[in-house]
Every structure is written in structure tokens, then in C-alpha cells.
Amino acid sequence: MRFLPVSLTTLLVELADLQETLALFASLEAEPVSGIVDLVPAARTLMIRFQPSSTTPQALAREVATRDLSARIAPSDKRVDIPVRYEGEDLADVAELTGLAVDEVIRRHVDSAFTVAFCGFAPGFGYLVGGDPALQVPRRQSPRTRIPAGSVALAGAFSGVYPQESPGGWQIIGVTPKKMWDLSRDPPALFQPGYRVQFYDLAKRSYSVASPISPETVVASNADAGGVSFTVLAAPMPALFQDAGRFGQTGQGVSSAGALDQGAYRAANRVVGNPPGKTCLELTLGGFSVSVSGRTVIGITGAPCPIEIRDVEGRVQQAETYRPISLEPGDVVTLGEPARGMRSYLSVRGGFDVTPILGSTSTDTLAIVGPDPVIKGAVLKAGTDMAGLEAVSIEETAAFVHPAANDIVTLDVVLGPRSDWFTEAGLDALSSQVFHVTPQSNRVGIRLAGDTPLERRDKAELPSEGTATGAIQVPHSGQPVLFLADHPLTGGYPVIATVADYHLDLAGQIPVNARIQFRPIAPFADIVPAKA
């Protein structure tokens, strides 16, 4: 058992194999350790996120090291049959890689008795084990930016089904009409850890597709039911409902999401006197405009932007960020483009009335979980539950100077967990150069471009393992991706370092064309012994 650094609040336990991983996971689930916030099992690792105020890395490592890893998890008696049209675009490549005929690849996949080992990457994405060893193939050298929902794929010792359209690097051998993730089901994920899975060929056996029942996605409760409402007049970039995040759903492959700048989100609620946790709107790059139906108080924090208030008489006044703003019926609020930063947070006294999905009102843009994005014409309802409200705050300020395009932003990072996968030159290139923030960046991650790619020691395949917000993952190109809140729960490329927790809010405000320099801080190995 090895303990590897992930971040200042997360460690990775490396084990001998999947069986040991599942045994440790089951042990910690059955007898929890105080201070553990989340567990993410993977092929040969268990990622543990902990609360530093409740435990120390040393105490956590000592306790985890005592757990019995010899227990074997009994398989579930639940079996799921998956119909497949074996016509995937990588099917011929898989045949070539394995030295088998295409028909033989299909037969061996159908004849395999799979079990869901764990869920990750995306909601409802189950990592299936038990397949024919002859079908073990590497990931694609160049991941696709778009893989259709229902794609049946292979990678290493695993098989899986992509629940929704997403990027990915697995080898696609077919597609299923079966819906893998459906919020109208309980649980939404068709695959659950321990379930048995059998694929069958639609060319030889028919499948009847039932009419889908789509769950009602509620952006806001009934806007006609009284109370204050907001009508969106302009939204050049869709606004997103966000809260502190969606926790406790990793077993279904769902990561936390939540506001990218948590400090600004919390300040927005304090500005209007809300208790912690009320839903806010996350606005990107300004241009957002709403009219209000009644008297209320709002607050806008995060990226500093011009705020214009126009009343029903056409009179215009300017407002400030980080200050409560009183509104009257018919007022129109318009945000200009911020000169610095990326994201602003709009709060309303009482919060927005939004229906939680899986315990949170956050919108996860990768997983497609949470309320719909807010676009022009949407009507949003302010909450009417005033319990816990306090006086408005006039003492809030931004926690840092927001970066502008072309600025160089220094982010502290903890090296690991896979820094040893890189050459000395690769490690040096991480901190000695500045990386350009490309336009392909979003809430999933900041895609970076450096003059010198980060060099790996070899082209070995990394078994999928948990990833944390702030992880700097390095694909084969050597150009890193800095994961933000909507990142996949697991990944298959090595993470060279992870941004320190105290710089995550800053990372969420870095605009396109800014530059980033990484600064390694005291390694986790100084705190936790490498082995236990």
C-alpha cells in the first residue's frame, strides 16, 4: 500500500490490484474514518478526500494502513442485459490490435461475463471487468472530442458504455440504444458497483425500445405563484445555477461541480444576508441582463464588471460589486464585460427557487446534471423562504486581484500523484515555463499550451484513477489540462501535479489568453510516508 500526493486535502492510496482496492473501499464504507469526505475507487487506487480540520494526513494514513485487504466482495444478483449494434468506428482497429477477426471480437465480447467494478469518468459510466483477456487493447493515442451517447468501448482490461455524448479515448466497438443514465430512475445510473452485465448482438436478437420518459427539468419553480421573479433579457453566454457543490454521489460517477470561485459565491450570499448554501447564478464574461418584477435586494461578486440599473422611468445609475443593490419593480439590471476575471455571481435575498437534483442545484456542464442553463427569455423565481436571513453585508471585498488577459498568474501546485511518470526535463518544464490559456477552456478544465511539452518517461498506459479539482492531467501531446469543477471523476492520463486548494478560486477566474506559471510547494511526501 502506497500513499501518493494529490492535493493538500486529498491523497491517493495505491494498491496491488482491483480486488484490494474494492476491499479497502468496502472497509472504509462499512467503518468510516472521521474526517473522510469522499472516496473514489478505481482500477488500482482509492482516492480519499479529507477535511483537514477533522483529521491529519498522518492519522489518516495510519488508520487506512490497518484495514484488511483480503476480503472479497460478493457479486450482486442483479444482472443487466445490454443490446449492442457492433458497428463501432474502432472495431476494425480492435481486430487488428488483437489479431482476431471482427466476428471473433464480437463473439468474445458477447460471451464475456462482466461485473461493474466501480463508476467514474461521467455519471452512469461503469468500469466493467471480467472480459476476455484477448480483448485488452490500449486507449487511442488521440482522444476524440466527441463520442456519441451509448457507445460501447474497450480500454485496457475494461469495457464500458458512454452514458452521454462526451470526449474520450476508449476504442469504440458498438453502440447501444439502452439509456445508461436517467434521472427519472432510482438510482439514475443503470450500472451500479457489483452488478453483472451481459452484452448481446442486435444483429442476432431484437430489442424493443420503450418510449423515453424524460424527467421534468425545473429551472425555477412556478413563476406565477407569487413572489419576485426575474426575466432574462440577454444572456450572451448561458448563465448557470450554482451552489457549494454536489457531494456524496461519486458511487454513481457524479463529481461535485459547484461554483468555480467558491469565495465569491459565499460572499454573494453574505452581501444579501442569505445563509450559506443558497443558490446563485454564475455569469461568464458579462452581458447578462434581467428585469425584476418586484422589490428585492441582489448582490454581484466575483469578476469586477460595470453594473447598470435602469428604472421604469428610464433613469440609469451605476452599482458596485460586493455591495447590496436594492431593486424596485420594473428595474433592469445589466452587467458589462469585466476587464479582469471571468465569472461573476448574482445572488438574491432569499436565494433562487430552484429544484435540487441529486441534492444540489449546481449545473454540471460535462455530466449534464442539474438545472438547465439559463438563456434569454427564462423566468427565474426568487425564493420565499426567509428563514435564517441576516442583515445585508457592506464589508465584503474580493479575495484577490482578478487576472486579465495577458497577465501571468502564478498557481501553487503539489507535485504528484504521478510526477514520477515524467522525466526530469518534463518536471522542469512544468515550473520553468509559462503556459498560454487557450480558447478551448471551460468549466471542465483549462486547456494549456506551452512551448515545451511535458515529457513522459515512456508511453505506458495508466489504469484509470480518481482525479481532483485542480489536477493537472497530461495527455500524450504533453500539453496539460488543468481540471476545474466539472472535470470527470476518473481519468486515464497521468496527473503531474494538483493546484493547491487555496488557489482554486483564482484558477476559476483566469481568462483566455492569460498565462499561467506553476510553482511547486512542499511535497505531500514530507507529510505522509510513501508506504504504510
N, C-alpha and C positions, 0 to 999 in steps of 0.2 A: 504494500500500500504506500503510495507516494502522495504528498500534498504539494500542489503546484499553485503558484500565484495567479489570480485572475484580476482582482482589484483590491482596494482597501477594505471592502466588505464582502468579498467573495473568494472562495478557494475551490480548487478542482481536486478531487480525490481520484487518483489513477489506480486502477485495479487490474488484475490479471486477465479477466475476460468478462463477458456479458453476464454470466451466472453470478459472479462475485458482485458485480455492480447491482444487479437486481436484488441480491441477498442483503446488501448494505442498505439499499433504498427501502426494502420492506422492513428492515430492522428499525430504521430511523422514523418510518411512518408509524410503526406499531408502538415504539417507545421514543417519543420525540425528545430532542435535546433543547433545553431552554435557550432561546436566542436565535434559533434557526428560523429564517423567514421563508425560504423556498428551496426546493430540491429539484434538480433537473437530471434524470438518469439518461445515459447514452450508451454507446457501444461498449466502452471500457472505462468510463469515467462517471462520476457523480458530482455535479456542480452544486455547491452549497452556498447560499446567500445568507448572511447572518447580520444581526443587529449588534453593532459594537457596544451599545450601552448595556446589553444583556449578557454578553459573553466576550471572551478574548480568543484570538486565533489559537493560542497555545492550549487553552482549556478545551476548545472545540476539537482540535487535533487529537488530544489525549483521549477524549471520550469516544470519538469515532474509531480510533485505533483499537478499542476494546471490543468492538462488535464482531459477532460470529458471522463469517463469510461462507460457511459450509452449507447453510440451509439452502434448499432448492424450492423454488416457487412452484406450487401445483398449478397446472394449466386450468383455464376456465372451461366449463362445459358448454360455453356459448360459442357457436360456430356461425361465421358469416360467409355466404357464398357470393362471389364477385364475378359477374359476366364480363367477358373481355372480347373486343374485336382486335385480334392480333394483327394490326397493320401499322404499328408504330414506326416512326421515321428512322429509328436506330436499330430496328430488328435485324436488318441485313448486317450491320456493323457488329452486333452482338454475335450473330452466327459466325462471322469471320474471326472475331476475337476468341471465341470458344472452340473453333474448329468443327462446329456442328452445323448440320443443315438447318434451315429455317424451321422446317416442320418439327425437327427434333428439339429445337429450342422451345417451341410452343408446347410440345408434349411434356417435356421435363418441367416446365413452369406449371402446367395444369396438374401434373402428378405430384407436385410438392405439397406437403402439409405444413402450412405456415402458422406461426404464432406471432401476435403483436407483442414485441418486446418492450417498446416504450413509444411515446408520442413526442413529436417535436417539429421543428422547422416551420410548420404552419398549423393552424387549428385543424384537427382531424387527420393530420399526416401521421400514420403509424409506420414505424420501422418494423418490418416483418422478417423473422428469422425462420430457419428450417428448410430453406430452399435447397435445391440440388446444387452441390458444390461446383459442378461443371458450369453453372451459370454465373459464377462470380466474375464480374467484369469491373474495370476501373470507371470512375466518373469520366465524363467528357473533358477534354483538355480546355475547351472554351465553353463555359456555361451559356445556355440560352437565356435571353432576356424575357422570353415568353413561352411558357409551357401550358397547353390547354388544360382546363379542369378535367379530371377523370383519367389523366394519363397514367398508365401503368408502367413502372420503370424499375430498373435494376442499378445497383451501385454496391460494389464490394460484396459482402455477404448478405446484403439486404435487398428486399423487394419493397415496393411502396406504391401508393396511389396519390397523385397530387389532388387535393380537395378542391382547389380553385386555381384559376389562372395565376401563374407566378413565374418568376425566374427560377432556374435550376440547372443542375449539371448532371443529373442521372440519365441513364440510357433508356429511351422510351421504346417499349416493345408493343404497346397496345393502348386501348382506351376503353373505359367502362362507362355505361350510362348511369350507373348507380351513384347516388348522391352521398358523398362521404361526410359532408358537414351540413347540418340542417338545424337551425335554431328552433324549429318547431318540434324537434325531437328532444327527449330527455333520456340520456345526455345527447347533446348535439352531434358529437363525434361517433360515427358508425364503428370505428375501430377503438377499442379500449384495451389497455395493457392486459395480457393474458388471453384475450380472445383468440380462437382458432380461425384461420382464414383459408378458404379453398377457392381457387380461380377455375373458371370453366370457359371453354371456347364457344363464342356465339355462332361460329360457323357450323357447329355441330349440335347446338342446343339453344332453343329460343329463349327470349326473356321479354316479359311484358312490363312496360314502363308505366307505372301509375301516374296519374295527373299530379304534378307537384303542388303541394300546399305551402305557399310562401308565408312565412311569419310576417306579421304586421310590423313594419319598422316605424317606430314612433320618433319623429324628430322633436316634437313638442306635444304636450297634451292639448286637449281641445281649446283652441284659441278663442272660441266663442263662449267659454264657460265663465267669463268674468275675469277681472284682474287686468294687469298691464300686459300688453303684447307689443312685439317689435316686428315690423315688416321690413324685410331686407330689400333695399332699393338698388344696391350694387354690391357685387362680390367678385372682383376680377379673378381672385383665387378663392375657391370654396373655403369657407370657414369651417372649423371643426370643434365640436363639443369635446372638452377635456376635463378630467379631474385628476386626482393624485395617481390613478392607475388601476389596472385590473389584476388583482393578486389572487393566488390560490387556484389558478386554472391551468397550471403547467401540465397536469396529467392529461389534458386534452390537447396539448400542443399550443396553448394560448399564452403569449407573453404579456407583459404588464401594460404596454403603451403608456398613456398619460401625457400630461403637458411636458413639452421638451424643456421649458425653463420653469422648473418647479418653484423656484424662489419667486419669480414674477407672478406665477399662478397664485401662490399663497398670499402674496402682497395684494393682488387684485381683490381677493375676498376680504382681507382686512380693511382695505380702503373703504368698502361699503358696509362694513360691520358684520359681514357674514361669518358664521362659524367655519372652521376648517372643513374642507371636503366638498363645498358647494361647486356645482358645475359652472364653468366659464366657457367662453368662446376663444379659441386660438385663431388669431388672424395673421396672415402671412403677407408681408410687404405692402400693407395699407390698401387704400382704395375702397375699403368696406364702408357701406352707408346704410343706416336704418332710420325709420321713423318710429316714434313711440306713441302709443295710444293713451297713456295716462301719466300721472305724476309718479316719478320714481327717482332713484339715485343709482348711477353707474360709476364704474371706475375703469381706467385703462392703464395697464402697466406693461413692462417689457420694453421692446424697441421704442425709442423716443420718436414720436411722429406728431405732425400737426393734427390738432383736433378742432373741428369746426362745428358749432352748434347754431342751426338756423331755426328761428321760431316761426309760428304761423303767420306772423306779420312780415316775414322776410328779413328780420333783423339778424345779424350774424355776430357771434362772439367766439373768441378762441378759448379753449380749455387746456389744462395741463395734464400730463401723465402723472400717475401716482397721487392724484388728488380726487376726492369725491366730486361728482358732477351731478347737479340737480337738473332734472328734466321736467318739462311741462307737456301736457297733451299736444300732439302735433309737431313737437320738436324733431328736427332731423339731425342726426349725428353722422359726420363724415370724417374718416381718417385719411390723412395724406400719407405719402410714401415716406417711410423712415429713412433718415440719412445714414443711420447706423443700425446694425442688428437686422433681424429677420422677422421676429414674431412678437406680436402684442397680444395681451389678454384682456378681454372685456368681461367685466363682472356686473351683475345687477343685484341690488339689495333683495335678499330672499332667494337668490340663485335662479337659474333657468329650470323650468319644469320639463325635465327630460326623463324618459323611462330607462332605467338601467338595464343593460344586457350583460348577463354573467357577472352581476354585481358591480358594474361600473358604467358610467356614462361616457367613457373615453371612446373615441373613434380610432380604431387601429387600421391604418391605410393599407398595410400589407395583408393582414389576416381578413380584412373586410368584416370586422366585428365591431358593433357599436352603432350609434345613430348615423343616419345618412349625412354626408357633407351638406353644409348649409349654402344654398345658392340664391341668386336673385329671385324674389317672389316668395321665399319662405316666410312663414309667420311663426314667430317664436314667442313662447309664453313665459312670463316671469313667474317664479314660484310664489305661492300664497302662504306657505308655512313659515311663519316669522319666529318660531321658537329658536332660542339661542342667539338671536341677533344682539349685537352690541353697538356702541356708538361708532360712527364712522371714524376713520383714522386719517389724520393730516400729517403724519410723521413718517410716511413710507418713502423710501428712496431706492433707486436702482442699486443692485449689489455690486455692479461692476460697470466700467465704461464699455459700451457696446461697440463691437468691431465694425469697421466699414470695409467696403471692397478695397482691395489692395493693401489693407493693413496686414501685418504679420502678427498672428495670435499664437502665444506660447501656451501649450497644454501640458500639464504634468501627467506622466504615464507610469504605470507599474509594469515592468517587463515581465512577460510570461502570459499564459502558461506554456507557450510553445516557442519561446525565444531561442531554445536550443536547436530548433529546426533550421535556423538561419546561420549563414557564415558570419565571420567577424565583420566582413565588409558590409553584409546586409544589415547587421545590427548597427554599425556605424552610420550607414545611410539613413536609418530611421531618425536619428537625432542630429545629424550634421547638415541636413539639407532642409529647405522649406518646400512644402507641398502646396500645389495650387488646388483650390476648391473648384471642382468642375460643375457645369450646369446640370449634370445628371444626379445631383444630390437632392435628397428629400428627407422625409421623416424616418425612412428606413435606415438611411445612412448617408454619410458624406463621402462621395467618391473623389479620391485624390489623385493627382498626377505629379510625380516627381521626376527630376532629370535622371536620377539613378534608381532603377527598380530595386526592390529589396530582394537580395539573392538568397535562395534557399540552398541547404546543403545537398539535397537531392530531390527527386520528383516522387518521393514516396507518398502513398495515399494515407491521409489521416482519417481514422474512423470518426464518424460524426460525434460531436460532443457539444455540451451546452455552451452558449455564448451569453455574455452580459452586455448591458447597455454601456457603451464606451469602448467595446472591444475593437481592436484594430486588426481586421482579418486580411490576410494577404493571399489572393488567388494566384494562379500560375503566372499571370502577367507581371507580378511583382509590384503592382500599383495598389496601395492599400485602400480599404474601405473602413471608415470609422462608423460603427453601428450606433444609431440613435434609438429612440424608444420603440419604434415599430419594427425592430430587427427580428429576424427569425429566431426561434427559441434554441435551435441547434444549427450547427454548421459543419462543413467538412473541409474547410481550409484552415491552415494554422493561424492562430492569433499570436502575434508577436508581442503585443502589449495592450494595456487597457487604460483608458483615461481615468485619472483619479476622480473619485465621486464629487469632490468639491469643484471640479471644472466641467461637469456635465452640463450645467445650465449655460455656461459660456459657450460650450460646443454647439448647443442648440440654437445659438444666436449668430453663428458665423455665416456671413452671406457668400454667395457665389462670387468668385474672383478674389476673395481674400486668400491669404496664405497661412499655413499652419506649420509651426515648428514644435516638435515633441521633445520634452525634457524628462528623461528618466529620473525617478526618485527612488528612495531606499527600497531595495527589492524585498519582496514578501519572504524570501528565503531567510532573511535576517530575523524574522519573527516566528516562523513555523519551521520545524525541522523538515527536511526534504522527505524523510522516510519515518514511518511510525510502526 
